[in-house]
Amino acid sequence: MDTNDETSAGSRLLGPADVRRLAQGIGLRPTKTLGQNFVIDANTVRRIVRLADVGPDDVVAEVGPGLGSLTLALLQRAAHVTAIEVDDALAAALPATVREFAPQRADRLSVVHADAMRVEALPGPAPTALVANLPYNVAVPVLLHMLETQPSLQRCLVMVQKEVADRLAAAPGSRTYGVPSVKTAWYATVTGAGAVARTVFWPVPNVDSGLVLLQRQAPPPGDRREVFAVIDAAFAQRRKTLRAALSGWAGSAAAAEAALEAAGVDPRARGEQLTVHDFARIAAAHP
């Protein structure tokens, strides 16, 4: 039996009618506040799971599973899925949805009813992958928090607002390169993995979405908090030269210039030109 075939494996994915029925069953009216736009297209969740390269040895953390569209697709491939859901009704309903649509895989699901930003440890086996449809208003902090608190994560495939996707995958020197780009690069290599049509969501959002793939890499030498402080200072006044932008962080413009020169960085450069390794050298050069 092909365990990746949803029919022969005794499971199926959600379609538009299923999503609306499940939402109605718990009295759910999607809210913009929580960024609730649910995927109603089975081909889209299959594509996400394929791009995430989820396999039978993977333990997947999913943030914001919602009504379970992506969860069901992940369960067809992964050894286990740990779903983190902040909404009371959605967290309570997800196990029943999995029992209905994938009864043979119900024991592979754990639901953590919590705010992902407050989760420090997850129950069960350590996650190897993060796969999620992240609300655009919290996407970057949630992603950074998960990368920091779950060191076992080797790769992430997240669906976010296209603007956020562009920022995460931006290279130094580009217009969209900024704090999210550099801080994410501390943990992983980041590449864009394609666009997602608005029509695959219910309700249809008024923004485009994109996929981003992250592969864990060793961070640069140094203390993460100190390096992130330099990054924040550099981009708080991104139009200024680093000598000026880092003067508050270093204590004076002269001290900033000394740290920059010691790190081999031109004091007249701007933050948008630097890699995460450049920022790490600057942090290390400051006494």
C-alpha positions in Angstrom: 0.0 0.0 0.0 1.2 3.4 -0.9 1.0 5.4 2.4 1.3 8.6 0.5 -2.0 8.0 -1.4 -4.7 9.5 0.6 -7.5 7.2 -0.6 -5.6 3.9 -0.1 -4.3 5.0 3.2 -7.8 5.6 4.5 -7.5 9.4 4.8 -8.6 12.4 2.8 -7.9 16.1 2.7 -10.3 19.0 3.2 -12.1 20.7 0.4 -14.1 24.0 0.4 -17.3 22.4 1.6 -15.5 20.5 4.4 -13.8 23.7 5.6 -17.1 25.6 5.7 -18.9 22.7 7.4 -16.2 22.4 10.1 -16.2 26.2 10.7 -20.0 26.2 11.0 -19.9 23.3 13.4 -17.9 25.2 15.9 -19.6 28.6 15.2 -16.5 30.0 13.7 -16.5 33.3 11.9 -12.9 34.0 10.6 -11.4 37.2 12.1 -8.8 39.5 10.6 -7.5 40.1 14.1 -6.1 36.5 14.3 -5.3 36.4 10.6 -7.7 33.6 10.0 -7.6 32.6 6.3 -8.1 28.9 5.9 -6.7 26.9 3.0 -9.5 25.2 1.1 -7.4 23.7 -1.7 -6.0 20.2 -1.3 -3.3 20.7 -4.1 -1.9 23.6 -2.2 -1.3 21.7 1.0 0.1 18.8 -0.9 2.5 21.2 -2.6 3.6 22.7 0.8 4.3 19.2 2.3 6.3 18.3 -0.8 8.4 21.5 -0.8 9.0 21.0 2.9 10.4 17.5 2.1 8.5 15.9 4.9 9.2 12.2 5.3 8.3 9.3 7.5 11.1 10.1 10.0 10.0 13.7 10.5 8.3 15.1 13.6 6.6 18.3 12.3 5.6 21.3 14.4 2.7 23.2 12.9 1.8 26.7 14.2 -1.8 27.7 13.7 -3.3 24.6 12.2 -6.7 26.2 12.1 -9.4 23.8 10.8 -6.7 21.2 9.9 -6.2 21.5 6.1 -2.4 21.4 6.3 -2.4 19.1 9.3 -4.1 16.3 7.4 -1.6 16.6 4.6 1.3 16.5 7.0 -0.1 13.4 8.8 0.0 11.6 5.5 3.8 11.9 5.4 5.2 12.6 8.9 5.8 10.3 11.8 4.1 12.8 14.1 2.6 16.3 14.0 2.5 18.6 17.0 0.0 21.4 16.3 0.2 24.6 18.3 -3.2 26.5 18.3 -4.1 29.5 20.4 -7.8 29.6 19.5 -9.9 27.6 22.1 -12.5 26.3 19.6 -10.0 25.4 16.9 -7.7 23.6 19.4 -10.6 21.6 20.8 -12.0 20.6 17.3 -8.8 19.5 15.6 -8.5 16.0 17.1 -12.1 15.2 16.1 -11.4 16.4 12.5 -8.4 14.2 12.3 -10.4 11.2 13.6 -13.0 11.9 10.9 -10.7 12.4 7.9 -7.7 10.3 8.9 -8.7 7.8 11.6 -5.6 5.6 11.1 -3.4 8.6 11.8 -5.1 10.1 14.8 -2.5 8.8 17.2 0.2 10.7 15.3 -1.3 14.1 16.3 -0.6 16.1 19.5 -2.4 19.4 20.0 -0.8 22.1 22.2 -3.4 24.7 23.1 -1.1 27.8 23.6 0.2 30.9 22.1 3.2 29.9 20.0 5.1 32.9 21.2 4.9 31.6 24.8 5.8 28.0 24.0 9.3 27.1 25.2 9.2 23.3 25.1 7.0 20.9 23.1 5.7 17.5 24.4 6.8 14.3 22.8 9.6 13.8 20.3 11.6 16.9 19.3 10.4 18.5 16.1 12.6 18.2 13.0 10.6 20.5 10.8 8.3 23.5 11.1 5.6 23.7 8.5 2.9 26.4 8.9 0.6 28.9 7.5 1.5 31.9 9.6 -0.7 35.0 10.1 1.2 37.9 8.6 1.0 40.1 11.6 3.0 37.7 13.8 4.9 35.7 11.2 8.4 37.0 11.8 8.4 36.9 15.7 6.8 33.4 15.7 9.4 32.1 13.2 12.3 33.6 15.1 10.9 32.3 18.4 10.5 28.8 17.1 14.0 28.7 15.6 15.4 29.9 18.9 13.5 27.6 21.3 13.4 24.5 19.1 17.0 23.8 18.2 16.1 20.4 16.8 14.3 22.1 13.8 16.4 21.4 10.7 14.2 23.1 8.2 11.1 25.2 8.0 8.5 25.8 5.2 6.2 28.7 6.0 3.4 30.4 4.1 3.3 34.1 4.9 2.2 37.4 3.3 4.2 37.9 0.1 5.8 41.1 1.5 7.0 39.2 4.5 8.3 36.4 2.3 10.3 38.9 0.2 11.8 40.4 3.4 12.8 37.1 4.8 14.5 35.9 1.6 16.1 39.3 0.7 19.8 39.5 0.1 22.1 42.3 1.4 21.8 45.4 -0.7 18.3 44.9 -1.8 15.4 47.2 -1.1 13.5 44.7 1.1 16.6 43.6 3.1 16.1 44.5 6.8 15.9 43.2 10.3 13.8 40.1 9.5 16.3 39.1 6.7 19.4 39.4 9.0 17.9 37.8 12.1 16.5 34.9 10.2 19.9 34.4 8.5 21.4 33.9 12.0 19.6 30.6 12.2 19.2 29.4 8.6 19.7 29.9 4.9 16.5 31.4 3.4 15.1 31.0 -0.1 11.8 31.9 -1.7 9.8 28.8 -2.6 7.0 30.3 -4.7 3.7 32.2 -4.7 0.3 31.1 -3.4 -2.9 32.3 -5.1 -5.5 34.2 -3.0 -8.2 31.9 -4.2 -7.0 28.9 -2.2 -8.1 30.6 1.0 -11.4 31.2 2.7 -12.2 33.9 3.3 -10.1 35.3 0.3 -7.5 37.6 1.8 -6.7 41.0 0.3 -2.9 40.3 0.2 -0.8 37.9 -1.8 1.0 35.0 -0.1 4.4 33.4 -0.6 6.3 30.3 0.6 9.7 30.5 2.2 12.1 27.6 2.8 14.6 27.7 5.6 17.5 25.3 6.1 19.2 25.4 9.6 22.8 26.4 9.6 25.4 27.0 12.3 25.1 30.6 13.6 28.1 33.0 13.4 30.4 33.1 16.5 29.2 35.4 19.2 26.3 36.1 21.6 22.9 36.2 19.7 21.4 38.9 21.9 24.4 41.2 21.4 24.4 40.7 17.7 20.7 41.3 17.5 21.1 44.5 19.4 23.6 45.7 16.8 21.1 44.7 14.0 18.3 46.6 15.7 20.4 49.7 16.1 21.7 49.6 12.5 18.2 49.4 11.0 16.4 51.8 13.4 18.0 54.6 11.4 18.7 52.8 8.2 19.4 55.9 6.1 22.3 56.9 8.4 25.8 55.6 8.1 26.7 52.8 10.5 29.0 55.3 12.4 26.0 57.4 13.2 23.4 54.7 13.5 25.5 52.7 16.0 26.6 55.6 18.1 23.9 55.0 20.7 24.6 51.3 20.9 28.4 51.8 21.2 28.2 54.9 23.5 29.5 57.4 21.0 30.1 57.9 17.3 33.9 57.4 17.9 33.3 54.2 19.7 31.1 53.0 16.9 33.7 53.9 14.4 36.4 52.0 16.3 34.3 48.8 16.5 33.4 49.0 12.8 37.0 49.5 11.8 38.1 46.6 14.1 35.5 44.4 12.4 36.7 45.4 9.0 33.5 47.3 8.1 33.5 50.7 6.5 32.0 53.2 9.0 30.3 55.0 6.1 28.4 51.8 5.1 24.7 51.3 5.9 23.1 48.3 7.6 21.4 47.2 4.5 24.8 46.3 3.0 25.9 44.0 5.7 25.5 40.2 6.2 24.7 38.6 9.6 28.4 37.7 9.8 29.4 41.3 9.5 27.0 42.2 12.3 28.5 39.4 14.4 32.0 40.8 13.9 30.9 44.3 14.9 29.3 43.0 18.1 32.5 41.0 19.0 34.7 44.1 18.3 32.9 46.3 20.9 34.5 46.0 24.3 
